[in-house]
Amino acid sequence: MDPCRDCHAGGVAAPAPLALRRHTVAIVGPPNSGKSTLFNRLTGLRQKVANYPGVTVEQRLGKLQVSRGREVDLIDLPGVYSLQARSEDEQVTRDVLMGNMKGTPRPEAIILVLDSTNLGRHLMLAAPILALGIPTLVVLNMADDLEKRGGLIDTADLAQRLGAPVALASATRGEGLEPIAEFLNGALAIPAPMELPVLNNPPACRAWATQVSGQAYRAPAPPLWTKRLDAIFLHPIMGPLIFAVVVVAVFQTIFTGAVPLMDGVEAVVAGSGQWLKQTLPGSPLRDLLVEGVWGGVGSVMVFLPQILLLFLFIGVLEDSGYLARAAVIADRTMARAGLQGKSFIPLLSAYACAIPAILATRTIESKRDRIATILIAPFMTCSARLPVYTLVIAAFIPERNLIGPFVGTRAAAMLGLYLLGFAAAVFTARVLKSSILRGERTPFVMEMPAYRWPTFRSLGLRLLDRGKVFLRRAGTVILGVAIVLWVLAHVPTKAGKAPEIAESVAGTIGRTVEPLIKPLGFNWKIGIGLITSLAAREVIVGTLGTIYGIESESDAVGLQKALQADLTPGGAVALLVFFAFAMQCMSTIAVVRRETGGWRWPAIQFAYMSSLAYVCAFAANRAVMAWLS
């Protein structure tokens, strides 16, 4: 079937092309319709993320080239089922489409993305969208699934019924996208408009959707494999067990699969640092580059392969449709903590970073549940903790098989830390929801997407985006801290020649806090790292790399060996526990303040997490040392 031909059929007029100046086009659709996949397909790498003015909802902006080199600005709006705003997410979509969003022009055209395999439900959104009177192209996505499952859509008939051009497409395969460019160029005919139901009347929209689809749509057969797999993955006993196996396998693979790449990055960093040391003449600038930049930033760069491998697994699980099932499984645990299943999605994204996780809580209608989710999100083990965990675990835990060759001691230790953070989050949520944030639990309803094979393009774009974020932090926050720390480590507290690092300004700061952290098994060097890691958790690795790089006269002394000399086993466990609980991220604190409208909740959050981290680290240090003695 030719989507372009069907879009022309029965038309009475063509819209004017979007020409002469830049135009704004909105991409709208329900969740799980493939809207963001289409946005990524159209814009590729030409996109950026920003915040709408006055709110915390993110907007994704991209550029699409149409004919004769002209470009159109695309806005990927948050997914909605209707224009009745019940959450901040839905309010943003409504405000942008109505032209009420400050700083964002009202779209001059809309690309409405609907799931062709679930048209009966998704078509309800077409009524309020078409009622806006904005030129709209209805893209029926997932056409490949529709065809495989025996479904059928008469796009010409449906276009006449809707009063808008209709195109079948598959965003994942990049098929059937030509009508979009034709629509934006004014080359598609627009059918005569039809009478639409009242905008804010869901029952009328539902009845209208059933009537409009009529003979134009034959629903596909239920996905056989989805039904069979759900019988296993959502089983009350097998489901959680399979989920646990998947999680363990991910961590084991991260440790074993990333090692060659990490060794390669480490060799490049060490080799380039040695080359600089031999090439540049002796000077403070050379010492800054070798000890500060290469010692600090390079120590963190080694962990990039592990982080990318983690996001690769998350992308595969998400794009395949499995993570939606994991949310259903986790809803039972959320219920015990007094939260709803909607809290699971933000908490899951917190394994990448707490900041977008906190922003994702805007989809939670209950204010009490939203605040509780915001407060516990930083307990989830974000990717910034991964370099710290990996460094300490590799230094103090020898790799041995626990369950044959499938699970090793290091992967088990890493998984234990992830579970520790999750347990702290559940405990804290339970305390909050039974006291200051007490409220009734709302039911959890989630639409299950069909299982699909992830595409290399989607996974590649995801990894490229995460790699850019990591490198940006390495090139800004970590680099800045490394340079400042190197300078402070070479400034003497007394007049005279360059001091030992312990007698420098940096060393003085570390020795000042040492009495406070000594009960945890930490020395003044770890103290400096704890202070600098307030900028970002992974900065402590760069900090220690800089400190040990300045101290060591031999490049052969690695960071792991230096830690082994400075930390007892009890101190090493305490450091892991401290980072599992502490709020070591000023950016997250700033986002919490903005989300909650003041300093009250972030102050409570920081004090609680810091106190919990200190007490548990103290107990861990004492317990390990008592056990070893």
Secondary structure, 3 states (H helix, E strand, C coil): CCHHHHHHCCCCECCCCCCCCCEEEEEECCCCCCHHHHHHHHHCCCEEEEECCCCCCEEEEEEEECHHHCEEEEEECCCCCCCCCCCHHHHHHHHHHHCCCCCCCCCCEEEEEEEHHHHHHHHHHHHHHHCCCCCEEEEEECHHHHHHCCCEECHHHHHHHHCCCEEECECCCCECCHHHHHHHCCCCCECCCCCCCCCCCHHHHHHHHHHHHHHHEECCCCCHHHHHHHHHHCCCCHHHHHHHHHHHHHHHHHHHHCHHHHHHHHHHHHHHHHHHHHHCCCCHHHHHHHHHHHHHHHHHHCCHHHHHHHHHHHHHHHHCCHHHHHHHHHHHHHHHCCCCHHHHHHHHHCCCCHHHHHHHHHHCCCHHHHHHHHHHHHHCCCHHHHHHHHHHHHHHCCCCEEECCCEEHHHHHHHHHHHHHHHHHHHHHHHHHCCCCCCCCCCCCCCCCCCCCCCHHHHHHHHHHHHHHHHHHHHHHHHHHHHHHHHHHCCECCCCCCCCHHHEHHHHHHHHHHHHHHHHCCCHHHHHHHHHCCCCCCHHHHHHHHHHHHHCCCCCCCHHHHHHHHCCHHHHHHHHHHHHHCCCCHHHHHHHHHHHCCCHHHHHHHHHHHHHHHHHHHHHHHHHHHHHC
